[in-house]
Amino acid sequence: MNQRLSRWAELDQALTDWIHGLVQSPFGRWAALLVAHSGDGQWWLAGGVLLWWRAADSWRAVGIRLLAVTLSGALGTGIVKRLVRRPRPQASQSFLYLKFDRHSFPSGHAARTAGMAVVLGATTTAWVGVVLAVWGLAVGVSRVALGVHFASDIAAGWVLGGLIGCLLLACGL
């Protein structure tokens, strides 16, 4: 590994360790779990389907956007995860979902939240985008604090999700 790449890996590990150290109390861990799982894809798929299927026209469009971001984010992160195959941090070995997704780079949660912030922020009001961006930041930090991602996994997920959001907007979503 060249020196520059080695330095980036050291910085990534140091930032990851620092964020992971933020959640030490049982309440802090519970709060981090709550925030982290608010970004789970199944909730956003279910919400998107319900809005698309049962809501009025203006909310139906939001449902379609939620479905598009969630599905395209899952596809994009799934492809990159298969190519990179970066294992999750050691701290994550007790989590049940690791049986389904052992790879950490990039974070699907980060990609999903960034994609939602871009798409819904651009198609609704600016404050929705700001609220979603802050929520996405909290979800990403909570994933690192819980030990299921490295900081660089989150950063890459945010970049990928932002790009997916911009692509969906460019396609007329």
C-alpha positions in Angstrom: 0.0 0.0 0.0 1.5 3.3 -0.9 2.1 5.9 1.8 -0.7 8.3 0.9 -3.3 5.4 0.8 -1.9 4.2 4.1 -2.3 7.6 5.7 -5.9 7.8 4.5 -6.6 4.4 6.0 -5.1 5.6 9.3 -7.3 8.7 9.3 -10.4 6.7 8.4 -9.7 4.3 11.3 -9.0 7.1 13.8 -12.2 8.9 12.8 -14.1 5.7 13.0 -12.7 4.9 16.5 -13.5 8.4 17.7 -17.1 8.2 16.5 -17.5 4.7 17.8 -16.4 6.0 21.2 -19.3 8.5 21.3 -21.8 5.8 22.2 -20.9 4.3 25.5 -24.0 4.5 27.7 -27.0 2.2 27.3 -29.2 5.2 26.5 -26.7 6.4 23.9 -26.6 3.0 22.3 -30.4 2.8 22.3 -30.7 6.3 20.7 -28.1 5.4 18.1 -30.0 2.2 17.2 -33.2 4.2 16.9 -31.6 6.8 14.6 -29.7 4.1 12.6 -32.8 2.0 12.0 -34.8 5.0 10.9 -32.8 4.8 7.7 -33.6 1.1 7.0 -34.7 0.4 3.5 -37.8 -1.7 4.3 -39.5 1.3 6.1 -38.9 3.5 3.1 -40.0 0.9 0.6 -43.2 0.3 2.6 -43.9 4.0 2.9 -43.2 4.6 -0.8 -45.6 1.7 -1.7 -48.3 3.0 0.6 -48.1 6.6 -0.7 -48.0 5.4 -4.4 -50.9 3.1 -3.9 -53.2 4.9 -1.6 -52.4 8.6 -1.4 -53.6 11.7 -3.2 -51.8 12.7 -6.4 -49.3 15.1 -4.7 -48.3 12.5 -2.2 -48.3 9.7 -4.8 -45.4 11.5 -6.5 -43.5 11.5 -3.2 -44.1 7.8 -2.9 -42.8 7.2 -6.4 -39.7 9.3 -5.5 -39.1 7.3 -2.3 -39.4 4.0 -4.2 -37.0 5.3 -6.9 -34.4 6.5 -4.4 -34.6 3.4 -2.2 -34.4 0.9 -5.1 -31.8 2.7 -7.1 -29.7 3.2 -4.0 -29.9 -0.5 -3.1 -28.9 -1.4 -6.6 -26.0 1.1 -6.7 -24.6 0.2 -3.3 -25.1 -3.5 -4.0 -23.0 -3.4 -7.1 -20.2 -1.4 -5.4 -20.3 -3.7 -2.4 -19.9 -6.8 -4.6 -16.9 -5.2 -6.4 -15.1 -3.8 -3.3 -16.1 -6.5 -0.7 -14.8 -4.5 2.3 -15.6 -6.4 5.5 -17.4 -4.6 8.3 -15.6 -3.4 11.4 -15.0 -6.0 14.0 -17.4 -4.3 16.4 -20.3 -5.2 14.1 -20.0 -9.0 14.3 -23.0 -9.3 16.8 -25.6 -7.8 14.5 -28.1 -10.2 12.9 -28.4 -8.4 9.6 -24.7 -9.3 8.8 -26.0 -12.7 7.7 -27.5 -10.8 4.7 -24.9 -8.0 4.1 -21.4 -8.7 5.3 -19.9 -5.8 3.3 -19.6 -2.2 4.5 -18.4 -0.1 1.5 -20.4 2.0 0.7 -23.2 2.4 3.3 -26.6 1.8 1.9 -28.2 3.8 4.7 -26.0 6.8 3.8 -26.7 6.5 0.1 -30.5 6.3 0.8 -30.6 9.3 3.1 -28.5 11.4 0.8 -30.6 10.4 -2.2 -33.7 11.3 -0.4 -32.3 14.7 0.7 -31.4 15.5 -2.9 -34.6 14.3 -4.6 -37.1 15.4 -2.0 -35.3 18.6 -1.2 -35.4 19.6 -4.9 -39.0 18.6 -5.5 -40.6 19.9 -2.3 -39.4 22.8 -0.2 -35.9 23.7 0.8 -36.4 23.0 4.4 -37.4 19.4 3.7 -34.0 19.0 2.1 -32.3 20.5 5.1 -34.2 18.3 7.5 -33.4 15.3 5.5 -29.7 16.2 5.2 -29.4 16.6 9.0 -31.3 13.3 9.5 -28.9 11.7 6.9 -25.9 13.0 8.8 -27.4 11.6 12.1 -28.1 8.2 10.5 -24.5 8.0 9.1 -22.8 9.0 12.4 -25.0 6.5 14.3 -24.0 3.7 11.9 -20.3 4.4 12.7 -21.0 4.9 16.4 -22.6 1.4 16.5 -19.6 -0.1 14.8 -21.3 -1.4 11.6 -19.4 1.0 9.3 -16.2 2.8 8.9 -16.4 6.6 8.4 -15.3 6.3 4.8 -18.2 3.9 4.1 -20.6 6.6 5.1 -18.8 9.3 3.1 -18.8 7.1 0.0 -22.5 6.3 0.6 -23.4 10.0 0.8 -21.5 10.7 -2.4 -23.1 7.8 -4.2 -26.6 8.7 -2.9 -26.1 12.3 -3.9 -25.1 11.2 -7.4 -28.1 8.9 -7.6 -30.4 11.7 -6.5 -29.0 14.0 -9.1 -29.3 11.3 -11.8 -33.0 10.7 -10.9 -33.7 14.4 -11.0 -32.0 14.6 -14.4 -34.2 11.8 -15.6 -37.3 13.8 -14.7 -38.3 12.2 -11.4 
